[in-house]
Every structure is written in structure tokens, then in C-alpha cells.
Amino acid sequence: MTPELRTVLEIAGVGSTLLFLALGGLVTLMYALTSPLLYGGFKLPGGSGTGRTKAAERARLEAAAEQERQRQAVAIAVAVARARAARPIPLESGVPAWRRIHRAQRLGQPTERARARL
């Protein structure tokens, strides 16, 4: 190994070590600045037990509302399924398959685009 190559490798090693130390220091500083321990830890709002009771009541009401939304979603899904089952879609007709696909694509377009093409 030539002395020039040895010097280059030493400089590169020291430089990369300093780079990674600087990056590690930056990450450590970011974690330290965003740590709740720096600002006195976590504090619960309100009194000793009232905040917890209100939070539990709020959580219970949110859970009940979510359950009601799920019931409504199930009811809508059942209604859509029953509507589709009541009106069978004819699969075979006198229209070729490519024309049915084209017609379905045209009917599925937003009205603004359909008006612009007419």
C-alpha cells in the first residue's frame, strides 16, 4: 500500500467517524428536546378522579356511537344486497359484449366529462 493511499484511507476513516458521531448527536438532541421528561412529565388535566371519570364516560359514548355506525353500515349493505337480488341483471342479450362494456364505461363517467364530449 502506498503512503498516499494510506493517507487517503486515514482521512476517510476519520471523516466518516466524525460524520456518524454528528448524526448520532443530532438524533439524540432531537429525542432530548421532544422528551416529556424535560418538561416535567405527563400531567392529567383536571382533578384527581373527575378527569378519569369524564374520559371514561366519553370513551363509552364514543364506543356506543361507533357501534351504532356499524349497525347502520350493516343495514345499508343488506339493503343494497337485497335490491340487487330483487332485480336480476340480464347477462345475455342481443347486444355484443364489447358494446355492453363500452356502454357501462360511458354511463359510469362523471356528468361533467360526458357533457364536454357531447
Residue pairs with C-beta under 8 A, 6 or more apart in sequence:
32 38
36 42
44 51
44 52
45 51
46 54
93 100
95 103
106 114
